[in-house]
Every structure is written in C-alpha cells, then in structure tokens.
C-alpha cells in the first residue's frame, strides 16, 4: 500500500479548515461568522461618502472587499492603489474635477480619501449609466469608454444574464464577484446599518 503524502496533506488541511469553520460558526454564531467573512471596516468613511454621493454603502463595502480585501496599502500590478484600487490617472482626474489642487498619489493610501474619491467616481459613472449597477461596475473596472463601445458597436445588453458576454474576462469576473458580495452584504446586514 503506497501512501500519497500530498493527498493526505490536503485532506488534513481540509479537515482542519472545516473544524475551524464549524468552531467559528458555533462559537460566534453563524451571524458572526458571516460578518467576519463580509466585514464593514472603515464604516464611518463609507457611510459618510455613501450619503454624500447617494451610493448604496453595501456596494462600496462589496467593492472594497473585492478590490483590496480591506487593505488600505493594496497595490495592483497595473498600478491601482488603496481600498478601492484607484488608478493614478483616474485619481488625478477626480481631484481636478473636485478642485483638490493639493492632491498627490500617496493620498490614495488614506482610507478616507480613497473611499471618498472612489465613491465620487461611482456617482459620476451613475450620471452616465443611470442606476444600472452592472454598467457602473463594468465601467469602474473596464473603463467607461469600453462600456460605451460594448453597448454601441457590439450590442451588449447589461442584464444579469448577459454579464457572461462582457468582452473583457477580468471585467466579467469582477462584476460577478462584486455583485455576489453586494447581495451577500444585503443579506447579512439588511437594514441594520
């Protein structure tokens, strides 16, 4: 009988993980477990910006969870920074539109500034794409010009069942992940905020 150590190690890891999940769920209550998986870190900044720009705070939490996993120092390989992973050029454009002459790229690591700028940008995208969350998320990730092109030339329709037709795989996956987190935040927190 040959023992496959790799397979046995994976089974042990899986077993330990399952015991941890059960222990956490039982000790904290399942509600606490789900809140641990879907946190509301930086809540005061999110609530303030969401009220100012009339954006659902759960959408912001979902985006932060997907974009940076709540790490204010996060950097993407493409150069996006902070909680909402703003690209430096986009951040400079946002700062210019808001008359923030003292803006510099290091400020993108400040949670309050990053959340405020990202939420303003979502509001700006909403002005262009209406209240269609799919279009807003696709534009946030893939660029507003690309979304306009997909809607025009390629005839893409932004219904939920058509997310699979988003031409950029990264954007398609991003929209699905954020929507999944967004719905989960609503289910976990509801109107408790």
N, C-alpha and C positions, 0 to 999 in steps of 0.2 A: 504494500500500500504506500503510494507516494503522497506526501503531504505538500500541497501547494501553499507555500507561505504567503504569497501575495494575496490569494483569495481568502485565506484565513485572516490575514491582517485587515482586509477590507470588511469582512464580516464582524470582526471585533470592533472596528471603528464605527460601523453602522449600529451595532448593538449599544455601544456606549452613547452614541448620539441619540438613539431612541430612548434610552433610560434618562438621559438629560432632559429631553423634550417632555417626557412624561412627568419627571420630577418637577421641572419648572412649571408645567401646566397645573399640576396638583398643588404645589406649594404657593404659587402666586395666584392661582385661579386662572382659568383659561382666558378670562378677560385681560388679566395682567400679562399673560404670555403674548397675546396678540398685540397688546400695546407695546410690549418690548420689541416685537418684530417690526412694528409700524410706529415709531416714536414721533413725538411732536416737539423735538428740540427747537430752540430759538422761537418758541411760541409767541412771545411778545412782539418780536420783529415781524413775524409772518402775519399776525393779527392786525398790527398797525398798517402794514403795507396792503394787505388784502382789503381792509376797509377803505383806505385812501383811493385805491385804484379799482375797487369793486371786482375783485377776483376771488373766487372761492378759495379759502385758506387750505382746504384739503387738496386742491390741485397743486398748490405751492409745496405742501408737505410731500406729496407724491413725487413731484419733480425733483425736490432736494434729495429724497431717498434714492431715486434712480440715478440722478446726475452725479452725486458726490457721496452718498451714504452718510450724509450729515457731517462730512469732514470739511471744515472751512478752508483748509490748506490744499484741497484737492487740485490737481493739475491733470489735464488730459494730454495725450500725445500730440494733439493738434494745437495745444496752447490755451485751451479754455481754463478758466480759473474760478476757484471758490465754490460755494454751496450750489449755486445754480449754473455753474460752468459757463460763464460768460466769456466770449471771445474778446480779446483786447480791442479789436476794431469796432465791434458792436458796442462795447462799453464806452469807448471814446465817442461814438455817435450818440449814445444815450446821454452821456454827460453834456455834450454840446446842445442837444435838444432841451436839456433842463438847466442850461446856463451854469454849469458847475465847472468854472474855469480852473479850480484848484484840484481837479481830479488827476490821479495818477494810477497806474496799473496795480500797484501794491495795495490800493484800497479795495481791490476785488477780493482780498482775503479777509476783509472785515465783514462778519456775518450780516450786520445791519445794512451796510451799504450794498452788499451783493444781493440780498433779498429785496431791498428797495428797488435797485436797478432792474433786476430780473422781473419783478412784478410789474414795474412800469412798462417794461418791454412786452410782457404778456398783454397788458392793457392796450398797448399800441397795436399789437397784432390783432386783437379783438376788433379794433376800429376798422381794420382792413378785411377781416374774415368773418365778422359777426360773432355770434355766440357758439360757433361750431368748434368744439374743443379739439376734434380730430385735426381740423385745418390749423388751428392755433399751435398745437403740439408739433405737427409736421413742419410748420414754418419755423418754429423755435429751433428745431433740430436740423432741418434740411435747408433752411433759408426760404424767405418769403418769395423771392424770385422763382425758385424752383417750384414751389407750390402753385404759383400763378401759371407757370408753364404747364404743370401737370393738369391743372384744371382746364386750361385753354387748348393747347395743342394736342395733348394726349387724352383729353376727355375723361379724366379720372373723376369719379364721384366720391365724395367724402363720407359715405355711410360706413357704419361699423363693419359691415360685411365686405366692404371694398378696401379696408386697410391693407389687405393682402396684396393689393395692386399698387401700393406706393412703390415707385421705381427704385428708390434707394433702400437696400436691405437694412442699413443701420437705422434709417429713419423709421422704417416699417416696424422694426423690433422696438425702437424707442417708444413709439406711440402705443404699442401694445403693453409694454412694461409700465408706462406711466398710467394708462387707463386702468390696468389691473390694480395698481397701488391706490389710485384715486378712488375706485369703487370700494376697495378694502378699507381705506380711511373712513369713508362714509359709513360703512357697515360697523366698524369698531367704535367710532366716536359719535356718529349720528349728530344730534344737536347738542351734544354735551360740551362743546367748546364755549 
